[in-house]
Every structure is written in C-alpha cells, then in structure tokens.
C-alpha cells in the first residue's frame, strides 16, 4: 500500500492499472478475502472484483507475465485442481495448481483463487 492509497481496494485498483492498464472505471470491487501470507514473506490482501466484458487490457511485461480469463465454473470444479510435491528452500512442500491453456496456475495466485472458490461454495 502506498501513502496515496486509502484502502486495499484503492491499492488493488492502482496496481491493476499499473500492471495491465485496466482502468478503474471498468472494475467494480465486490469485497476482500483474508490476508494471504506467501512463503517468500509477502502479505497480500486479495480484492475480489467484477470486470466489465468490454474492458481491454495490455500487460506490462516487466510486471506481469500474461493476462487471461477463466470461467469461474471451471475454477470451482475440484477435479480441475491438482496437488504436486515440490521443494522450497530445500524443504518438501505440496503446491495446489490449476492447469490452464496457458500453463499451470500455481503459487500465491492459485492459493488465493482456491480460497475464493472455497468461500463461494
């Protein structure tokens, strides 16, 4: 959060514009999920929002690898999620992932989406 941000929603709207050039006029914030603590020590406050269908974006390659949409119904299907063992800092851990047409969705993004889908179901 920067000093100019009044809330987590303000931060999310600003970051969204900086990272994918999506104007806040195309976004309706719906709420927040609990803070997500990453293995690398970051604390993320996920903001859930609806984006208008007509919205367009252009990702900043130095900030975001890619941007794509997925239907919520697919994300809600527990059969689409897979758990994979891996190592982090030399220790065995298990990560949840979701295979997309663009590759495996994993890490903090997958964890936050999994929290959203379990909250909705």
N, CA, C and O atoms as a GROMACS GRO file, in nm:
protein
  484
    1UNK      N    1   0.085  -0.117   0.000
    1UNK     CA    2   0.000   0.000   0.000
    1UNK      C    3   0.090   0.124   0.000
    1UNK      O    4   0.188   0.130   0.074
    2UNK      N    5   0.056   0.220  -0.082
    2UNK     CA    6   0.130   0.345  -0.086
    2UNK      C    7   0.055   0.452  -0.007
    2UNK      O    8  -0.064   0.436   0.020
    3UNK      N    9   0.124   0.559   0.029
    3UNK     CA   10   0.062   0.666   0.110
    3UNK      C   11  -0.062   0.724   0.043
    3UNK      O   12  -0.154   0.767   0.112
    4UNK      N   13  -0.066   0.724  -0.090
    4UNK     CA   14  -0.181   0.782  -0.161
    4UNK      C   15  -0.303   0.690  -0.160
    4UNK      O   16  -0.413   0.733  -0.193
    5UNK      N   17  -0.284   0.563  -0.121
    5UNK     CA   18  -0.394   0.467  -0.118
    5UNK      C   19  -0.469   0.477   0.015
    5UNK      O   20  -0.408   0.477   0.121
    6UNK      N   21  -0.601   0.486   0.007
    6UNK     CA   22  -0.684   0.495   0.127
    6UNK      C   23  -0.728   0.359   0.180
    6UNK      O   24  -0.771   0.348   0.294
    7UNK      N   25  -0.716   0.255   0.095
    7UNK     CA   26  -0.765   0.123   0.134
    7UNK      C   27  -0.701   0.017   0.046
    7UNK      O   28  -0.632   0.048  -0.051
    8UNK      N   29  -0.725  -0.109   0.081
    8UNK     CA   30  -0.677  -0.220  -0.002
    8UNK      C   31  -0.741  -0.214  -0.140
    8UNK      O   32  -0.676  -0.250  -0.239
    9UNK      N   33  -0.866  -0.170  -0.149
    9UNK     CA   34  -0.933  -0.156  -0.279
    9UNK      C   35  -0.862  -0.051  -0.363
    9UNK      O   36  -0.838  -0.074  -0.482
   10UNK      N   37  -0.828   0.064  -0.305
   10UNK     CA   38  -0.753   0.166  -0.378
   10UNK      C   39  -0.620   0.111  -0.429
   10UNK      O   40  -0.581   0.136  -0.543
   11UNK      N   41  -0.552   0.036  -0.344
   11UNK     CA   42  -0.425  -0.025  -0.385
   11UNK      C   43  -0.446  -0.121  -0.501
   11UNK      O   44  -0.371  -0.118  -0.598
   12UNK      N   45  -0.548  -0.206  -0.492
   12UNK     CA   46  -0.576  -0.302  -0.598
   12UNK      C   47  -0.608  -0.233  -0.730
   12UNK      O   48  -0.561  -0.274  -0.835
   13UNK      N   49  -0.689  -0.128  -0.725
   13UNK     CA   50  -0.725  -0.055  -0.847
   13UNK      C   51  -0.602   0.013  -0.908
   13UNK      O   52  -0.584   0.010  -1.029
   14UNK      N   53  -0.518   0.073  -0.824
   14UNK     CA   54  -0.397   0.138  -0.874
   14UNK      C   55  -0.301   0.035  -0.934
   14UNK      O   56  -0.250   0.055  -1.044
   15UNK      N   57  -0.278  -0.074  -0.863
   15UNK     CA   58  -0.188  -0.179  -0.912
   15UNK      C   59  -0.240  -0.241  -1.041
   15UNK      O   60  -0.162  -0.271  -1.131
   16UNK      N   61  -0.371  -0.261  -1.050
   16UNK     CA   62  -0.429  -0.317  -1.172
   16UNK      C   63  -0.402  -0.227  -1.291
   16UNK      O   64  -0.367  -0.275  -1.398
   17UNK      N   65  -0.417  -0.098  -1.272
   17UNK     CA   66  -0.389  -0.004  -1.382
   17UNK      C   67  -0.240  -0.006  -1.416
   17UNK      O   68  -0.204  -0.007  -1.534
   18UNK      N   69  -0.154  -0.007  -1.316
   18UNK     CA   70  -0.009  -0.007  -1.341
   18UNK      C   71   0.037  -0.134  -1.411
   18UNK      O   72   0.124  -0.128  -1.498
   19UNK      N   73  -0.022  -0.248  -1.376
   19UNK     CA   74   0.027  -0.375  -1.426
   19UNK      C   75  -0.038  -0.419  -1.556
   19UNK      O   76   0.028  -0.483  -1.638
   20UNK      N   77  -0.166  -0.386  -1.578
   20UNK     CA   78  -0.231  -0.431  -1.701
   20UNK      C   79  -0.310  -0.321  -1.771
   20UNK      O   80  -0.387  -0.349  -1.863
   21UNK      N   81  -0.291  -0.197  -1.730
   21UNK     CA   82  -0.355  -0.080  -1.794
   21UNK      C   83  -0.507  -0.090  -1.798
   21UNK      O   84  -0.570  -0.038  -1.890
   22UNK      N   85  -0.565  -0.155  -1.699
   22UNK     CA   86  -0.711  -0.166  -1.691
   22UNK      C   87  -0.764  -0.053  -1.605
   22UNK      O   88  -0.730  -0.043  -1.487
   23UNK      N   89  -0.846   0.031  -1.664
   23UNK     CA   90  -0.899   0.149  -1.595
   23UNK      C   91  -0.995   0.109  -1.484
   23UNK      O   92  -1.072   0.015  -1.497
   24UNK      N   93  -0.988   0.183  -1.374
   24UNK     CA   94  -1.077   0.156  -1.260
   24UNK      C   95  -1.224   0.176  -1.297
   24UNK      O   96  -1.311   0.124  -1.228
   25UNK      N   97  -1.252   0.249  -1.404
   25UNK     CA   98  -1.392   0.269  -1.445
   25UNK      C   99  -1.455   0.140  -1.498
   25UNK      O  100  -1.577   0.133  -1.510
   26UNK      N  101  -1.373   0.039  -1.529
   26UNK     CA  102  -1.423  -0.090  -1.578
   26UNK      C  103  -1.430  -0.196  -1.467
   26UNK      O  104  -1.460  -0.312  -1.494
   27UNK      N  105  -1.401  -0.156  -1.342
   27UNK     CA  106  -1.390  -0.251  -1.232
   27UNK      C  107  -1.488  -0.216  -1.121
   27UNK      O  108  -1.499  -0.100  -1.081
   28UNK      N  109  -1.560  -0.317  -1.072
   28UNK     CA  110  -1.647  -0.299  -0.954
   28UNK      C  111  -1.595  -0.390  -0.844
   28UNK      O  112  -1.604  -0.513  -0.855
   29UNK      N  113  -1.541  -0.332  -0.738
   29UNK     CA  114  -1.492  -0.412  -0.626
   29UNK      C  115  -1.610  -0.474  -0.553
   29UNK      O  116  -1.710  -0.406  -0.525
   30UNK      N  117  -1.600  -0.604  -0.521
   30UNK     CA  118  -1.706  -0.677  -0.453
   30UNK      C  119  -1.674  -0.705  -0.307
   30UNK      O  120  -1.764  -0.721  -0.225
   31UNK      N  121  -1.546  -0.711  -0.274
   31UNK     CA  122  -1.507  -0.741  -0.136
   31UNK      C  123  -1.362  -0.782  -0.128
   31UNK      O  124  -1.287  -0.771  -0.225
   32UNK      N  125  -1.323  -0.830  -0.011
   32UNK     CA  126  -1.186  -0.871   0.014
   32UNK      C  127  -1.185  -1.010   0.077
   32UNK      O  128  -1.280  -1.050   0.144
   33UNK      N  129  -1.077  -1.082   0.053
   33UNK     CA  130  -1.051  -1.208   0.121
   33UNK      C  131  -0.952  -1.181   0.234
   33UNK      O  132  -0.891  -1.074   0.238
   34UNK      N  133  -0.936  -1.276   0.326
   34UNK     CA  134  -0.836  -1.257   0.432
   34UNK      C  135  -0.695  -1.240   0.373
   34UNK      O  136  -0.668  -1.286   0.262
   35UNK      N  137  -0.609  -1.176   0.448
   35UNK     CA  138  -0.470  -1.156   0.403
   35UNK      C  139  -0.406  -1.291   0.374
   35UNK      O  140  -0.422  -1.386   0.450
   36UNK      N  141  -0.333  -1.297   0.263
   36UNK     CA  142  -0.261  -1.418   0.224
   36UNK      C  143  -0.112  -1.394   0.246
   36UNK      O  144  -0.055  -1.300   0.190
   37UNK      N  145  -0.050  -1.478   0.328
   37UNK     CA  146   0.094  -1.468   0.354
   37UNK      C  147   0.167  -1.567   0.264
   37UNK      O  148   0.139  -1.687   0.267
   38UNK      N  149   0.259  -1.517   0.183
   38UNK     CA  150   0.332  -1.603   0.090
   38UNK      C  151   0.452  -1.666   0.158
   38UNK      O  152   0.497  -1.620   0.263
   39UNK      N  153   0.504  -1.773   0.098
   39UNK     CA  154   0.624  -1.838   0.150
   39UNK      C  155   0.744  -1.744   0.148
   39UNK      O  156   0.836  -1.757   0.228
   40UNK      N  157   0.743  -1.649   0.054
   40UNK     CA  158   0.856  -1.557   0.041
   40UNK      C  159   0.843  -1.434   0.131
   40UNK      O  160   0.927  -1.344   0.126
   41UNK      N  161   0.737  -1.430   0.215
   41UNK     CA  162   0.726  -1.324   0.314
   41UNK      C  163   0.640  -1.206   0.277
   41UNK      O  164   0.634  -1.108   0.351
   42UNK      N  165   0.572  -1.212   0.163
   42UNK     CA  166   0.481  -1.104   0.126
   42UNK      C  167   0.345  -1.124   0.192
   42UNK      O  168   0.306  -1.237   0.221
   43UNK      N  169   0.274  -1.015   0.216
   43UNK     CA  170   0.139  -1.018   0.272
   43UNK      C  171   0.047  -0.953   0.169
   43UNK      O  172   0.058  -0.834   0.141
   44UNK      N  173  -0.045  -1.033   0.114
   44UNK     CA  174  -0.133  -0.988   0.006
   44UNK      C  175  -0.275  -0.979   0.060
   44UNK      O  176  -0.325  -1.073   0.121
   45UNK      N  177  -0.341  -0.865   0.035
   45UNK     CA  178  -0.483  -0.852   0.066
   45UNK      C  179  -0.559  -0.868  -0.065
   45UNK      O  180  -0.567  -0.772  -0.143
   46UNK      N  181  -0.615  -0.986  -0.092
   46UNK     CA  182  -0.686  -1.008  -0.218
   46UNK      C  183  -0.817  -0.929  -0.223
   46UNK      O  184  -0.897  -0.932  -0.129
   47UNK      N  185  -0.838  -0.859  -0.332
   47UNK     CA  186  -0.962  -0.786  -0.355
   47UNK      C  187  -1.036  -0.856  -0.467
   47UNK      O  188  -0.980  -0.879  -0.574
   48UNK      N  189  -1.160  -0.892  -0.442
   48UNK     CA  190  -1.244  -0.958  -0.542
   48UNK      C  191  -1.323  -0.851  -0.615
   48UNK      O  192  -1.383  -0.762  -0.553
   49UNK      N  193  -1.324  -0.860  -0.748
   49UNK     CA  194  -1.391  -0.756  -0.828
   49UNK      C  195  -1.452  -0.817  -0.953
   49UNK      O  196  -1.415  -0.926  -0.997
   50UNK      N  197  -1.544  -0.743  -1.009
   50UNK     CA  198  -1.605  -0.779  -1.137
   50UNK      C  199  -1.549  -0.681  -1.240
   50UNK      O  200  -1.543  -0.560  -1.217
   51UNK      N  201  -1.510  -0.736  -1.355
   51UNK     CA  202  -1.457  -0.653  -1.464
   51UNK      C  203  -1.558  -0.657  -1.578
   51UNK      O  204  -1.606  -0.763  -1.615
   52UNK      N  205  -1.589  -0.541  -1.632
   52UNK     CA  206  -1.686  -0.532  -1.742
   52UNK      C  207  -1.635  -0.612  -1.862
   52UNK      O  208  -1.515  -0.616  -1.889
   53UNK      N  209  -1.728  -0.675  -1.934
   53UNK     CA  210  -1.692  -0.755  -2.051
   53UNK      C  211  -1.621  -0.674  -2.158
   53UNK      O  212  -1.536  -0.727  -2.229
   54UNK      N  213  -1.655  -0.547  -2.170
   54UNK     CA  214  -1.597  -0.464  -2.275
   54UNK      C  215  -1.456  -0.417  -2.242
   54UNK      O  216  -1.389  -0.356  -2.326
   55UNK      N  217  -1.410  -0.444  -2.121
   55UNK     CA  218  -1.279  -0.396  -2.078
   55UNK      C  219  -1.167  -0.461  -2.158
   55UNK      O  220  -1.173  -0.579  -2.192
   56UNK      N  221  -1.065  -0.383  -2.186
   56UNK     CA  222  -0.945  -0.435  -2.251
   56UNK      C  223  -0.825  -0.404  -2.163
   56UNK      O  224  -0.829  -0.313  -2.080
   57UNK      N  225  -0.721  -0.480  -2.181
   57UNK     CA  226  -0.600  -0.458  -2.103
   57UNK      C  227  -0.477  -0.484  -2.188
   57UNK      O  228  -0.484  -0.547  -2.293
   58UNK      N  229  -0.367  -0.433  -2.140
   58UNK     CA  230  -0.237  -0.455  -2.203
   58UNK      C  231  -0.138  -0.472  -2.089
   58UNK      O  232  -0.111  -0.378  -2.014
   59UNK      N  233  -0.084  -0.593  -2.076
   59UNK     CA  234   0.002  -0.618  -1.960
   59UNK      C  235   0.140  -0.556  -1.978
   59UNK      O  236   0.195  -0.549  -2.088
   60UNK      N  237   0.194  -0.512  -1.867
   60UNK     CA  238   0.329  -0.458  -1.863
   60UNK      C  239   0.423  -0.576  -1.838
   60UNK      O  240   0.421  -0.635  -1.730
   61UNK      N  241   0.504  -0.612  -1.937
   61UNK     CA  242   0.584  -0.734  -1.930
   61UNK      C  243   0.684  -0.734  -1.814
   61UNK      O  244   0.726  -0.840  -1.770
   62UNK      N  245   0.721  -0.617  -1.766
   62UNK     CA  246   0.812  -0.614  -1.650
   62UNK      C  247   0.738  -0.637  -1.518
   62UNK      O  248   0.801  -0.653  -1.414
   63UNK      N  249   0.605  -0.639  -1.521
   63UNK     CA  250   0.523  -0.659  -1.401
   63UNK      C  251   0.447  -0.792  -1.403
   63UNK      O  252   0.433  -0.857  -1.300
   64UNK      N  253   0.398  -0.831  -1.521
   64UNK     CA  254   0.306  -0.944  -1.534
   64UNK      C  255   0.348  -1.028  -1.654
   64UNK      O  256   0.375  -0.975  -1.761
   65UNK      N  257   0.352  -1.161  -1.636
   65UNK     CA  258   0.390  -1.248  -1.746
   65UNK      C  259   0.280  -1.258  -1.851
   65UNK      O  260   0.308  -1.249  -1.971
   66UNK      N  261   0.156  -1.276  -1.808
   66UNK     CA  262   0.045  -1.285  -1.902
   66UNK      C  263  -0.086  -1.255  -1.830
   66UNK      O  264  -0.093  -1.258  -1.707
   67UNK      N  265  -0.189  -1.226  -1.909
   67UNK     CA  266  -0.323  -1.199  -1.856
   67UNK      C  267  -0.422  -1.281  -1.938
   67UNK      O  268  -0.418  -1.278  -2.061
   68UNK      N  269  -0.509  -1.354  -1.871
   68UNK     CA  270  -0.611  -1.432  -1.940
   68UNK      C  271  -0.730  -1.449  -1.847
   68UNK      O  272  -0.718  -1.428  -1.726
   69UNK      N  273  -0.841  -1.488  -1.902
   69UNK     CA  274  -0.961  -1.512  -1.822
   69UNK      C  275  -0.990  -1.661  -1.818
   69UNK      O  276  -0.956  -1.737  -1.908
   70UNK      N  277  -1.055  -1.702  -1.711
   70UNK     CA  278  -1.102  -1.839  -1.695
   70UNK      C  279  -1.243  -1.833  -1.640
   70UNK      O  280  -1.275  -1.745  -1.560
   71UNK      N  281  -1.329  -1.926  -1.682
   71UNK     CA  282  -1.465  -1.925  -1.627
   71UNK      C  283  -1.463  -1.968  -1.480
   71UNK      O  284  -1.391  -2.060  -1.442
   72UNK      N  285  -1.541  -1.899  -1.400
   72UNK     CA  286  -1.549  -1.931  -1.257
   72UNK      C  287  -1.594  -2.076  -1.237
   72UNK      O  288  -1.550  -2.142  -1.143
   73UNK      N  289  -1.681  -2.125  -1.325
   73UNK     CA  290  -1.729  -2.263  -1.311
   73UNK      C  291  -1.614  -2.363  -1.320
   73UNK      O  292  -1.615  -2.464  -1.249
   74UNK      N  293  -1.516  -2.338  -1.404
   74UNK     CA  294  -1.400  -2.427  -1.414
   74UNK      C  295  -1.316  -2.420  -1.287
   74UNK      O  296  -1.270  -2.523  -1.237
   75UNK      N  297  -1.296  -2.300  -1.236
   75UNK     CA  298  -1.218  -2.283  -1.114
   75UNK      C  299  -1.286  -2.346  -0.992
   75UNK      O  300  -1.219  -2.385  -0.897
   76UNK      N  301  -1.418  -2.354  -0.996
   76UNK     CA  302  -1.495  -2.412  -0.885
   76UNK      C  303  -1.493  -2.565  -0.888
   76UNK      O  304  -1.530  -2.628  -0.789
   77UNK      N  305  -1.451  -2.625  -0.999
   77UNK     CA  306  -1.451  -2.771  -1.013
   77UNK      C  307  -1.329  -2.830  -0.942
   77UNK      O  308  -1.216  -2.812  -0.988
   78UNK      N  309  -1.349  -2.901  -0.831
   78UNK     CA  310  -1.235  -2.955  -0.756
   78UNK      C  311  -1.152  -3.055  -0.837
   78UNK      O  312  -1.035  -3.076  -0.808
   79UNK      N  313  -1.214  -3.118  -0.938
   79UNK     CA  314  -1.141  -3.214  -1.021
   79UNK      C  315  -1.036  -3.148  -1.110
   79UNK      O  316  -0.947  -3.214  -1.161
   80UNK      N  317  -1.047  -3.018  -1.128
   80UNK     CA  318  -0.951  -2.945  -1.211
   80UNK      C  319  -0.823  -2.908  -1.135
   80UNK      O  320  -0.722  -2.874  -1.196
   81UNK      N  321  -0.829  -2.916  -1.004
   81UNK     CA  322  -0.714  -2.879  -0.920
   81UNK      C  323  -0.628  -3.001  -0.894
   81UNK      O  324  -0.678  -3.112  -0.880
   82UNK      N  325  -0.499  -2.980  -0.888
   82UNK     CA  326  -0.406  -3.089  -0.860
   82UNK      C  327  -0.303  -3.044  -0.757
   82UNK      O  328  -0.262  -2.927  -0.755
   83UNK      N  329  -0.262  -3.136  -0.675
   83UNK     CA  330  -0.159  -3.109  -0.576
   83UNK      C  331  -0.030  -3.174  -0.623
   83UNK      O  332  -0.029  -3.291  -0.663
   84UNK      N  333   0.079  -3.098  -0.619
   84UNK     CA  334   0.206  -3.151  -0.666
   84UNK      C  335   0.314  -3.128  -0.561
   84UNK      O  336   0.324  -3.020  -0.504
   85UNK      N  337   0.394  -3.231  -0.536
   85UNK     CA  338   0.505  -3.212  -0.442
   85UNK      C  339   0.617  -3.133  -0.509
   85UNK      O  340   0.643  -3.149  -0.629
   86UNK      N  341   0.683  -3.050  -0.433
   86UNK     CA  342   0.800  -2.977  -0.483
   86UNK      C  343   0.886  -2.940  -0.363
   86UNK      O  344   0.852  -2.974  -0.249
   87UNK      N  345   0.995  -2.872  -0.388
   87UNK     CA  346   1.084  -2.830  -0.281
   87UNK      C  347   1.092  -2.678  -0.281
   87UNK      O  348   1.101  -2.615  -0.387
   88UNK      N  349   1.090  -2.621  -0.162
   88UNK     CA  350   1.108  -2.476  -0.147
   88UNK      C  351   1.212  -2.454  -0.038
   88UNK      O  352   1.195  -2.496   0.076
   89UNK      N  353   1.321  -2.388  -0.076
   89UNK     CA  354   1.433  -2.365   0.016
   89UNK      C  355   1.480  -2.495   0.081
   89UNK      O  356   1.510  -2.500   0.201
   90UNK      N  357   1.485  -2.599  -0.002
   90UNK     CA  358   1.536  -2.728   0.044
   90UNK      C  359   1.438  -2.814   0.119
   90UNK      O  360   1.471  -2.927   0.157
   91UNK      N  361   1.318  -2.764   0.143
   91UNK     CA  362   1.219  -2.840   0.219
   91UNK      C  363   1.107  -2.889   0.127
   91UNK      O  364   1.065  -2.816   0.037
   92UNK      N  365   1.059  -3.013   0.149
   92UNK     CA  366   0.948  -3.062   0.067
   92UNK      C  367   0.817  -2.992   0.105
   92UNK      O  368   0.783  -2.980   0.223
   93UNK      N  369   0.746  -2.947   0.005
   93UNK     CA  370   0.614  -2.887   0.025
   93UNK      C  371   0.521  -2.940  -0.083
   93UNK      O  372   0.565  -3.004  -0.178
   94UNK      N  373   0.394  -2.914  -0.068
   94UNK     CA  374   0.293  -2.951  -0.167
   94UNK      C  375   0.227  -2.823  -0.217
   94UNK      O  376   0.187  -2.738  -0.137
   95UNK      N  377   0.216  -2.810  -0.348
   95UNK     CA  378   0.151  -2.691  -0.403
   95UNK      C  379   0.024  -2.731  -0.477
   95UNK      O  380   0.020  -2.835  -0.543
   96UNK      N  381  -0.078  -2.649  -0.466
   96UNK     CA  382  -0.201  -2.666  -0.543
   96UNK      C  383  -0.184  -2.593  -0.675
   96UNK      O  384  -0.126  -2.485  -0.680
   97UNK      N  385  -0.235  -2.653  -0.780
   97UNK     CA  386  -0.227  -2.589  -0.910
   97UNK      C  387  -0.351  -2.617  -0.993
   97UNK      O  388  -0.428  -2.709  -0.964
   98UNK      N  389  -0.368  -2.537  -1.094
   98UNK     CA  390  -0.482  -2.548  -1.185
   98UNK      C  391  -0.425  -2.535  -1.326
   98UNK      O  392  -0.366  -2.432  -1.361
   99UNK      N  393  -0.444  -2.639  -1.408
   99UNK     CA  394  -0.390  -2.635  -1.544
   99UNK      C  395  -0.480  -2.549  -1.631
   99UNK      O  396  -0.601  -2.570  -1.638
  100UNK      N  397  -0.421  -2.451  -1.698
  100UNK     CA  398  -0.493  -2.362  -1.789
  100UNK      C  399  -0.439  -2.382  -1.930
  100UNK      O  400  -0.337  -2.449  -1.946
  101UNK      N  401  -0.504  -2.327  -2.032
  101UNK     CA  402  -0.448  -2.334  -2.167
  101UNK      C  403  -0.313  -2.262  -2.178
  101UNK      O  404  -0.242  -2.278  -2.277
  102UNK      N  405  -0.279  -2.182  -2.077
  102UNK     CA  406  -0.154  -2.105  -2.079
  102UNK      C  407  -0.048  -2.164  -1.988
  102UNK      O  408   0.058  -2.105  -1.970
  103UNK      N  409  -0.074  -2.280  -1.929
  103UNK     CA  410   0.020  -2.341  -1.837
  103UNK      C  411  -0.040  -2.354  -1.698
  103UNK      O  412  -0.157  -2.324  -1.676
  104UNK      N  413   0.043  -2.398  -1.605
  104UNK     CA  414  -0.003  -2.423  -1.468
  104UNK      C  415  -0.017  -2.293  -1.391
  104UNK      O  416   0.077  -2.213  -1.384
  105UNK      N  417  -0.133  -2.272  -1.334
  105UNK     CA  418  -0.159  -2.161  -1.243
  105UNK      C  419  -0.124  -2.213  -1.104
  105UNK      O  420  -0.185  -2.310  -1.058
  106UNK      N  421  -0.027  -2.152  -1.037
  106UNK     CA  422   0.020  -2.205  -0.910
  106UNK      C  423   0.065  -2.091  -0.819
  106UNK      O  424   0.048  -1.973  -0.853
  107UNK      N  425   0.121  -2.125  -0.706
  107UNK     CA  426   0.175  -2.026  -0.615
  107UNK      C  427   0.067  -1.944  -0.546
  107UNK      O  428  -0.044  -1.992  -0.522
  108UNK      N  429   0.102  -1.819  -0.516
  108UNK     CA  430   0.010  -1.731  -0.443
  108UNK      C  431  -0.120  -1.712  -0.520
  108UNK      O  432  -0.228  -1.711  -0.461
  109UNK      N  433  -0.110  -1.697  -0.653
  109UNK     CA  434  -0.231  -1.676  -0.733
  109UNK      C  435  -0.326  -1.794  -0.718
  109UNK      O  436  -0.446  -1.775  -0.694
  110UNK      N  437  -0.274  -1.916  -0.730
  110UNK     CA  438  -0.359  -2.035  -0.716
  110UNK      C  439  -0.415  -2.045  -0.574
  110UNK      O  440  -0.532  -2.080  -0.557
  111UNK      N  441  -0.334  -2.017  -0.474
  111UNK     CA  442  -0.381  -2.025  -0.335
  111UNK      C  443  -0.495  -1.927  -0.309
  111UNK      O  444  -0.591  -1.960  -0.240
  112UNK      N  445  -0.482  -1.807  -0.362
  112UNK     CA  446  -0.586  -1.705  -0.343
  112UNK      C  447  -0.714  -1.745  -0.415
  112UNK      O  448  -0.824  -1.731  -0.361
  113UNK      N  449  -0.701  -1.796  -0.537
  113UNK     CA  450  -0.820  -1.839  -0.612
  113UNK      C  451  -0.886  -1.958  -0.542
  113UNK      O  452  -1.008  -1.965  -0.536
  114UNK      N  453  -0.806  -2.049  -0.490
  114UNK     CA  454  -0.861  -2.164  -0.417
  114UNK      C  455  -0.938  -2.117  -0.294
  114UNK      O  456  -1.045  -2.170  -0.263
  115UNK      N  457  -0.886  -2.017  -0.223
  115UNK     CA  458  -0.956  -1.961  -0.107
  115UNK      C  459  -1.088  -1.898  -0.151
  115UNK      O  460  -1.190  -1.914  -0.083
  116UNK      N  461  -1.088  -1.828  -0.265
  116UNK     CA  462  -1.210  -1.767  -0.318
  116UNK      C  463  -1.314  -1.874  -0.350
  116UNK      O  464  -1.430  -1.862  -0.312
  117UNK      N  465  -1.272  -1.979  -0.421
  117UNK     CA  466  -1.369  -2.082  -0.460
  117UNK      C  467  -1.425  -2.156  -0.339
  117UNK      O  468  -1.542  -2.192  -0.338
  118UNK      N  469  -1.342  -2.180  -0.238
  118UNK     CA  470  -1.395  -2.247  -0.118
  118UNK      C  471  -1.488  -2.154  -0.040
  118UNK      O  472  -1.582  -2.201   0.024
  119UNK      N  473  -1.464  -2.024  -0.046
  119UNK     CA  474  -1.554  -1.927   0.019
  119UNK      C  475  -1.688  -1.923  -0.053
  119UNK      O  476  -1.793  -1.912   0.011
  120UNK      N  477  -1.686  -1.933  -0.185
  120UNK     CA  478  -1.809  -1.926  -0.264
  120UNK      C  479  -1.892  -2.053  -0.257
  120UNK      O  480  -2.014  -2.048  -0.274
  121UNK      N  481  -1.827  -2.168  -0.233
  121UNK     CA  482  -1.902  -2.294  -0.237
  121UNK      C  483  -1.965  -2.332  -0.106
  121UNK      O  484  -2.030  -2.435  -0.096
   0.00000   0.00000   0.00000
